[in-house]
Amino acid sequence: MLAVQLAALLGDSDGAGEGAGEALALLDGFDDALVHGLARLADERADAVAALAAAFAATPLGARLAEAADAVVSGAITQEHLTALAGGRIALSGAVHDALLASLDTALGRERAQWPSTPGGPTPGGSGATPAGNALEGVRSWLCELAITGWRGVDHDLVSAADQVIEALLGTPALRRLAVLLDGFAAELRACSPIGSAEHLPVRRWADLWTRAVLLSQDGVLTGEFGPAATVSGRLLVLGVDVHEHGTAVQFQVHAVLEPADGGPSRLVRISVTVAKVDTIVGPALWKLPQRHKVLLAALADRRGIEITDMPLLDSGDLVWDDDRAFVSKPADPLATARLCLAGALAPAVPPLDRAPVRIAEPVLVEGYKVTGDGSFDLGGAVIAVDTERLPDCGPLTPKLVTASSACVGLLRWDGGHWTLQPLAVQAKVKRETVVVATGDWALGPTDPKAAKAEARAADAVAVLRERAGRLLRR
């Protein structure tokens, strides 16, 4: 059945329908201008900036974008102009995202909630300004300098100018989301510096990060982005965990089905737990970091459901996790959950600033496929590429197990111009025995003896760092 559902989606060259190619070409042109810097635009790059603005001529953004494009071409660039261009870029990217997601929902027969037209919270630029206004101004100033200089002009001095700003953001809990984004972005730029002679650059990725940072650094955005949270009670059935990691932070993002206690329709939800780290803590030792979330870790490791009571749920489908409002319930196999519950679950709405194609990550179940020579899954009517590079090092799920699998719960993603599947859990034969292996199986520690020894050595480092941090705090 899924092969028939996905055939039309995967058969489309870009998956987004008519007009997506033109929109992506406009993004490519603007992103190329960011590569070389907005202070020294050649004619074709000036034309690309103007073309981005022209695409919005008949919209409420038209006048502001036209003014911003004229300012860039004339060399009179301000932060306001760059904010307008970032807004235009994310709106164009969001249109492609919405078309892709609509195609996916149609193919899967998936119903999706709508984003509220008037979410609560302060509006950008309104009276509810975020704390640490000086830090936000510093962020905007650095991002402005970055865009004017361009990726090719980035050096260690320019990257280091962000360090003080990032430190100030990290000291303010409400701004840590932006702090982690900037920290990772700056780390990537630093690792590639000097960039002038680099042969290949992640142009789309860096433009996405720059755009998101510009918009999140506007006053009031971080406090008013999601609106007020409702509270929900019921049973959570875990589908799998996606691990996002860079040198100084790691996020465990759990995808699950929520069966509300009030008998309402099942919903797809996410639980995101983020912790700070150092770059020497890697592999299974990462699970030592979120130890205060013991209920969540136990549910992942033992593959059990979770009963929650009055847990805040945002319109984005994100549960604001609180271990005190949860307890581990009955066994719940991720593949069984996907077979029984996934098809009828209501998908969450997508926040405006999250509407970028690369952020699409939709849970699906595929079964009965054949693994091709390049590792793709042939579903008997559709072939989908499998992204095993996203498998986390902190879990037991390996490319070899994926290749040997016969069923897979994974995330459908759109990256590099085509759809891919990121495995979260698989059913495979190991030594003639059918087993289920998931990315979160080692949440309470690795069960493989070799991995356990390596984890024990790394865990010593975690304990030492915690002890040293405790000393510093006691001084």
C-alpha positions as CSV (number, residue, x, y, z in Angstrom):
1,M,0.0,0.0,0.0
2,L,2.7,2.5,0.9
3,A,4.5,1.8,-2.4
4,V,1.4,2.9,-4.2
5,Q,1.1,6.0,-2.0
6,L,4.7,7.0,-2.4
7,A,5.0,6.2,-6.2
8,A,3.6,9.6,-7.3
9,L,5.6,11.5,-4.6
10,L,8.9,9.9,-5.5
11,G,8.2,9.9,-9.3
12,D,8.0,13.7,-9.3
13,S,11.5,15.1,-10.1
14,D,11.4,17.6,-7.3
15,G,8.4,16.4,-5.3
16,A,7.0,20.0,-5.0
17,G,5.1,20.4,-8.2
18,E,4.9,23.3,-10.6
19,G,6.8,26.4,-9.8
20,A,9.1,24.8,-7.2
21,G,12.1,24.8,-9.7
22,E,11.7,28.5,-10.3
23,A,11.5,29.3,-6.6
24,L,14.6,27.2,-5.8
25,A,16.5,28.9,-8.6
26,L,15.7,32.3,-7.0
27,L,17.0,31.0,-3.7
28,D,20.2,29.8,-5.5
29,G,20.8,33.2,-7.0
30,F,20.4,35.0,-3.6
31,D,22.5,32.4,-1.8
32,D,25.3,32.9,-4.4
33,A,25.3,36.6,-3.6
34,L,25.8,35.7,0.1
35,V,28.8,33.6,-0.9
36,H,30.6,36.6,-2.4
37,G,29.2,39.2,-0.1
38,L,26.5,41.9,-0.6
39,A,29.1,44.6,-0.5
40,R,30.6,43.7,-3.9
41,L,27.9,42.4,-6.1
42,A,28.7,41.7,-9.7
43,D,25.9,42.5,-12.2
44,E,24.5,38.9,-12.2
45,R,24.4,38.7,-8.5
46,A,22.8,42.2,-8.2
47,D,20.2,40.9,-10.7
48,A,19.6,37.8,-8.4
49,V,18.9,40.0,-5.4
50,A,16.5,42.1,-7.5
51,A,14.8,39.0,-8.8
52,L,14.2,37.7,-5.3
53,A,12.5,41.0,-4.5
54,A,10.6,41.1,-7.7
55,A,9.0,37.7,-6.9
56,F,7.1,39.5,-4.1
57,A,6.0,42.5,-6.1
58,A,2.3,41.7,-5.8
59,T,2.5,40.8,-2.0
60,P,2.6,42.9,1.2
61,L,6.4,42.3,1.2
62,G,6.9,43.8,-2.2
63,A,7.7,47.4,-1.3
64,R,10.0,46.6,1.6
65,L,11.9,44.0,-0.5
66,A,12.2,46.3,-3.5
67,E,13.7,49.0,-1.2
68,A,16.1,46.5,0.4
69,A,17.2,45.2,-3.0
70,D,17.9,48.8,-4.2
71,A,19.9,49.5,-1.0
72,V,22.0,46.4,-1.5
73,V,22.8,47.3,-5.2
74,S,23.6,50.9,-4.2
75,G,25.8,49.8,-1.2
76,A,23.6,51.5,1.4
77,I,22.8,48.4,3.4
78,T,21.3,48.5,6.9
79,Q,20.2,45.8,9.3
80,E,16.5,46.5,8.4
81,H,17.3,45.8,4.7
82,L,18.9,42.5,5.5
83,T,16.0,41.5,7.8
84,A,13.6,42.2,4.9
85,L,15.7,40.1,2.5
86,A,15.9,37.3,5.1
87,G,12.1,37.5,5.4
88,G,11.7,37.3,1.7
89,R,14.1,34.3,1.5
90,I,12.3,32.3,4.2
91,A,8.9,33.1,2.7
92,L,10.1,31.7,-0.7
93,S,11.6,28.7,1.0
94,G,8.4,28.3,3.0
95,A,6.3,28.2,-0.2
96,V,8.5,25.3,-1.4
97,H,8.2,23.6,2.0
98,D,4.4,23.9,2.0
99,A,4.2,22.4,-1.5
100,L,6.4,19.5,-0.6
101,L,4.5,18.8,2.6
102,A,1.2,19.0,0.8
103,S,2.4,16.5,-1.7
104,L,3.6,14.2,1.1
105,D,0.3,14.5,3.0
106,T,-1.7,13.7,-0.1
107,A,0.5,10.7,-0.9
108,L,0.2,9.3,2.6
109,G,-3.4,10.3,3.2
110,R,-2.2,12.2,6.2
111,E,-4.4,14.9,7.9
112,R,-2.5,17.9,9.2
113,A,-3.5,20.6,11.7
114,Q,-3.5,24.2,10.6
115,W,-1.3,26.8,12.2
116,P,-3.4,29.3,14.2
117,S,-3.8,32.6,12.4
118,T,-3.4,34.6,15.6
119,P,-1.0,32.8,18.0
120,G,-0.5,34.2,21.4
121,G,2.6,35.9,22.7
122,P,4.2,39.1,21.7
123,T,4.7,40.0,18.1
124,P,8.1,40.8,16.6
125,G,9.1,44.3,17.4
126,G,6.2,44.7,19.8
127,S,6.2,45.6,23.4
128,G,7.1,42.0,24.6
129,A,10.8,42.4,23.7
130,T,13.0,39.4,24.6
131,P,15.5,39.8,27.4
132,A,19.2,40.7,26.7
133,G,18.4,43.3,24.1
134,N,22.1,44.2,23.8
135,A,23.0,40.6,23.0
136,L,20.4,40.5,20.3
137,E,21.7,43.7,18.8
138,G,25.1,42.2,18.9
139,V,23.8,39.1,17.0
140,R,22.2,41.3,14.3
141,S,25.4,43.4,13.9
142,W,27.5,40.2,13.4
143,L,25.1,38.7,11.0
144,C,25.0,42.0,9.0
145,E,28.8,42.0,8.8
146,L,28.8,38.4,7.8
147,A,26.4,39.0,4.9
148,I,28.2,42.1,3.7
149,T,31.6,40.2,3.8
150,G,30.3,37.0,2.3
151,W,31.3,33.4,3.0
152,R,34.4,33.8,0.8
153,G,35.6,36.7,3.0
154,V,35.2,35.0,6.3
155,D,38.3,34.6,8.4
156,H,39.1,33.7,12.0
157,D,38.8,37.3,13.2
158,L,35.2,37.6,11.9
159,V,34.2,34.3,13.3
160,S,35.7,35.1,16.7
161,A,33.7,38.3,16.9
162,A,30.6,36.2,17.6
163,D,32.1,34.5,20.7
164,Q,31.2,37.2,23.2
165,V,27.7,37.5,21.8
166,I,27.1,33.7,22.0
167,E,28.3,33.7,25.6
168,A,25.8,36.4,26.5
169,L,23.0,34.4,24.8
170,L,23.9,31.2,26.6
171,G,23.5,33.1,29.9
172,T,19.8,33.8,29.1
173,P,17.6,30.7,29.1
174,A,15.0,32.3,26.7
175,L,17.7,32.9,24.1
176,R,19.6,29.6,24.2
177,R,17.9,28.3,21.1
178,L,19.4,31.1,19.1
179,A,22.7,30.6,21.1
180,V,23.0,27.0,20.0
181,L,22.2,27.8,16.4
182,L,24.9,30.6,16.3
183,D,27.4,28.4,18.2
184,G,27.0,25.6,15.6
185,F,27.1,28.1,12.7
186,A,30.2,29.8,13.9
187,A,31.9,26.5,14.6
188,E,31.3,25.4,10.9
189,L,32.6,28.7,9.6
190,R,35.6,28.5,11.9
191,A,36.4,24.9,10.8
192,C,36.4,26.1,7.2
193,S,38.3,29.3,7.7
194,P,39.9,30.9,5.7
195,I,37.2,30.1,3.2
196,G,38.4,32.1,0.2
197,S,40.0,29.2,-1.6
198,A,37.7,26.4,-0.5
199,E,36.4,24.4,-3.5
200,H,33.0,23.3,-2.1
201,L,30.8,25.2,0.3
202,P,27.5,24.2,1.9
203,V,25.9,27.2,0.3
204,R,22.2,26.4,0.9
205,R,22.9,25.2,4.5
206,W,24.8,28.4,5.5
207,A,22.2,30.6,3.9
208,D,19.4,28.7,5.8
209,L,21.3,29.1,9.1
210,W,22.0,32.8,8.4
211,T,18.4,33.5,7.5
212,R,17.0,31.7,10.5
213,A,19.4,33.5,12.9
214,V,18.5,36.9,11.4
215,L,14.8,36.3,12.0
216,L,15.2,34.7,15.5
217,S,17.3,37.7,16.6
218,Q,14.5,40.1,16.1
219,D,13.0,41.5,19.3
220,G,10.1,39.4,20.6
221,V,10.3,36.5,18.1
222,L,11.7,33.9,20.5
223,T,9.1,34.7,23.1
224,G,6.1,34.8,20.8
225,E,7.0,32.2,18.1
226,F,4.8,29.3,19.3
227,G,2.0,30.9,21.2
228,P,0.5,29.5,24.5
229,A,0.7,25.8,25.2
230,A,-2.3,23.6,25.9
231,T,-2.0,20.8,28.4
232,V,-2.7,17.1,27.4
233,S,-2.9,13.8,29.2
234,G,-2.8,10.3,27.7
235,R,-0.4,7.6,26.4
236,L,2.7,8.2,24.4
237,L,3.8,5.4,22.0
238,V,7.4,6.0,20.8
239,L,8.3,5.6,17.1
240,G,12.0,6.4,17.4
241,V,14.5,9.0,18.4
242,D,16.5,11.3,16.1
243,V,19.8,12.6,17.5
244,H,21.1,16.1,16.5
245,E,24.6,16.7,17.6
246,H,27.4,19.3,17.3
247,G,30.5,20.0,19.4
248,T,28.8,21.9,22.3
249,A,25.2,20.6,22.3
250,V,23.2,17.5,21.6
251,Q,19.4,17.2,21.2
252,F,17.4,13.9,21.4
253,Q,14.2,14.4,19.4
254,V,11.7,11.7,20.1
255,H,8.9,11.1,17.6
256,A,5.8,9.5,19.1
257,V,2.0,9.0,18.8
258,L,-0.1,10.5,21.5
259,E,-3.4,8.8,22.4
260,P,-5.2,11.5,24.4
261,A,-6.9,10.4,27.6
262,D,-10.1,12.3,26.6
263,G,-10.7,10.0,23.7
264,G,-9.7,12.5,21.0
265,P,-7.9,11.6,17.8
266,S,-4.3,10.3,18.0
267,R,-1.7,12.9,17.3
268,L,1.9,12.9,16.1
269,V,4.1,14.7,18.6
270,R,7.8,15.3,19.3
271,I,9.7,15.5,22.6
272,S,13.0,17.4,22.3
273,V,15.6,17.2,25.1
274,T,18.7,19.4,24.6
275,V,21.8,19.4,26.8
276,A,25.2,21.1,26.6
277,K,28.3,19.1,26.0
278,V,32.0,19.3,25.0
279,D,33.3,17.9,21.8
280,T,35.1,15.0,23.6
281,I,31.8,13.4,24.7
282,V,30.6,11.3,21.8
283,G,29.0,8.0,21.1
284,P,27.0,6.1,23.8
285,A,28.4,8.5,26.5
286,L,25.9,11.1,25.1
287,W,23.1,9.3,27.0
288,K,24.9,10.2,30.3
289,L,24.0,13.8,29.7
290,P,20.2,13.9,29.9
291,Q,20.1,11.9,33.2
292,R,17.4,14.1,34.8
293,H,14.9,12.7,32.2
294,K,15.0,9.2,33.6
295,V,11.4,8.3,32.6
296,L,12.0,9.2,29.0
297,L,15.3,7.3,28.9
298,A,13.7,4.2,30.5
299,A,10.9,4.3,27.9
300,L,13.4,4.5,25.0
301,A,15.7,1.7,26.4
302,D,12.9,-0.7,27.4
303,R,10.6,0.2,24.5
304,R,7.7,1.1,26.6
305,G,4.8,3.5,26.4
306,I,4.6,6.6,28.6
307,E,1.6,7.9,30.5
308,I,1.6,11.7,30.8
309,T,-0.6,14.0,32.8
310,D,-1.2,17.7,32.0
311,M,1.9,18.0,29.8
312,P,2.2,21.3,27.9
313,L,1.8,20.8,24.1
314,L,2.6,23.5,21.6
315,D,0.8,24.1,18.3
316,S,4.0,22.8,16.6
317,G,3.4,19.4,18.0
318,D,6.2,19.7,20.5
319,L,5.6,18.5,24.1
320,V,7.4,20.6,26.7
321,W,8.8,17.6,28.5
322,D,8.6,17.2,32.3
323,D,9.6,13.9,33.8
324,D,7.5,14.6,36.9
325,R,4.3,14.5,34.8
326,A,5.2,11.1,33.2
327,F,5.6,7.4,34.2
328,V,6.7,4.4,32.2
329,S,3.8,2.2,31.0
330,K,3.3,-1.1,29.2
331,P,5.7,-2.5,26.4
332,A,5.2,-0.7,23.1
333,D,7.2,-2.0,20.0
334,P,7.9,0.9,17.6
335,L,7.0,-1.1,14.5
336,A,3.7,-2.3,16.1
337,T,3.0,1.3,17.0
338,A,3.6,2.4,13.4
339,R,1.5,-0.4,11.9
340,L,-1.5,0.2,14.2
341,C,-1.4,4.0,15.0
342,L,0.6,5.9,12.4
343,A,-1.9,6.0,9.5
344,G,-4.7,7.7,11.5
345,A,-2.7,10.1,13.6
346,L,-3.1,13.9,13.1
347,A,0.1,15.6,12.0
348,P,1.0,18.9,13.7
349,A,1.1,22.3,12.0
350,V,4.5,23.8,11.1
351,P,5.5,27.1,12.7
352,P,6.2,29.8,10.1
353,L,10.0,30.0,10.8
354,D,10.3,26.2,10.5
355,R,9.0,26.1,7.0
356,A,12.2,25.2,5.2
357,P,12.4,22.1,3.0
358,V,15.4,20.7,4.8
359,R,13.4,20.7,8.1
360,I,10.8,18.2,6.9
361,A,11.0,15.0,8.9
362,E,7.8,12.9,8.7
363,P,7.5,9.5,10.4
364,V,6.5,6.6,8.1
365,L,6.6,2.8,8.1
366,V,7.9,0.8,5.1
367,E,7.7,-3.0,4.9
368,G,8.3,-5.8,2.4
369,Y,11.0,-3.9,0.4
370,K,14.1,-5.2,-1.3
371,V,17.4,-3.5,-0.6
372,T,19.2,-2.5,-3.8
373,G,22.9,-2.5,-4.5
374,D,23.3,1.1,-3.4
375,G,21.3,0.6,-0.2
376,S,18.0,2.1,-1.4
377,F,14.7,0.5,-0.6
378,D,12.7,-0.9,-3.6
379,L,9.1,-0.9,-2.5
380,G,7.8,-2.6,-5.6
381,G,6.7,0.5,-7.5
382,A,8.8,3.1,-5.9
383,V,12.5,3.3,-4.9
384,I,13.6,5.6,-2.1
385,A,17.2,6.4,-1.1
386,V,18.1,5.5,2.5
387,D,20.2,8.0,4.5
388,T,22.3,5.9,6.8
389,E,24.7,8.8,7.4
390,R,22.2,10.2,9.8
391,L,22.3,7.1,12.0
392,P,23.7,8.3,15.4
393,D,26.9,6.8,16.9
394,C,25.2,6.6,20.3
395,G,22.8,3.7,19.3
396,P,23.1,0.1,18.0
397,L,21.4,0.8,14.7
398,T,24.0,0.4,11.9
399,P,24.0,0.6,8.1
400,K,24.6,-3.2,8.1
401,L,21.4,-3.8,10.1
402,V,19.4,-1.5,7.8
403,T,20.6,-3.4,4.8
404,A,19.5,-6.7,6.4
405,S,16.1,-5.3,7.4
406,S,12.6,-6.2,6.2
407,A,10.7,-3.4,7.9
408,C,11.6,0.1,8.9
409,V,10.2,3.1,10.8
410,G,11.9,6.2,9.6
411,L,11.7,9.9,8.8
412,L,10.9,11.0,5.3
413,R,13.1,14.0,4.4
414,W,13.6,16.2,1.4
415,D,17.3,17.2,0.9
416,G,19.4,17.7,-2.1
417,G,16.4,17.8,-4.4
418,H,14.9,14.4,-3.6
419,W,13.2,12.4,-0.9
420,T,15.2,10.2,1.4
421,L,14.4,7.9,4.4
422,Q,16.2,8.2,7.7
423,P,15.8,4.9,9.7
424,L,14.8,5.2,13.4
425,A,14.0,1.5,14.0
426,V,14.2,-1.7,11.9
427,Q,13.2,-5.3,11.9
428,A,16.0,-7.5,10.7
429,K,17.3,-11.1,11.0
430,V,20.5,-11.5,13.1
431,K,21.9,-15.0,13.4
432,R,18.5,-16.4,12.0
433,E,16.6,-14.6,14.7
434,T,14.2,-11.7,13.9
435,V,15.0,-8.7,16.1
436,V,14.0,-5.1,16.4
437,V,16.8,-2.5,16.7
438,A,16.1,1.2,17.4
439,T,18.3,4.3,17.8
440,G,17.2,4.7,21.4
441,D,18.0,1.2,22.6
442,W,21.1,2.3,24.5
443,A,19.4,5.2,26.4
444,L,20.3,3.5,29.7
445,G,23.7,2.3,28.5
446,P,24.9,0.0,25.6
447,T,24.1,-3.7,25.7
448,D,26.9,-4.6,23.4
449,P,30.0,-5.6,25.4
450,K,32.5,-3.7,23.2
451,A,30.4,-0.6,23.2
452,A,29.9,-0.9,26.9
453,K,33.7,-0.9,27.5
454,A,34.1,2.2,25.3
455,E,31.2,3.9,27.0
456,A,32.7,3.2,30.5
457,R,35.9,5.0,29.5
458,A,34.0,7.9,28.0
459,A,31.6,8.1,31.1
460,D,34.7,8.7,33.3
461,A,35.2,11.8,31.3
462,V,31.6,12.9,31.9
463,A,32.0,12.3,35.7
464,V,35.3,14.3,35.8
465,L,33.8,17.2,33.9
466,R,30.8,17.3,36.2
467,E,33.0,17.2,39.3
468,R,35.1,20.1,37.9
469,A,32.0,22.1,37.1
470,G,30.7,21.5,40.6
471,R,33.9,22.9,42.0
472,L,33.7,26.0,39.9
473,L,30.1,26.6,41.0
474,R,31.0,26.2,44.6
475,R,33.7,28.8,44.5
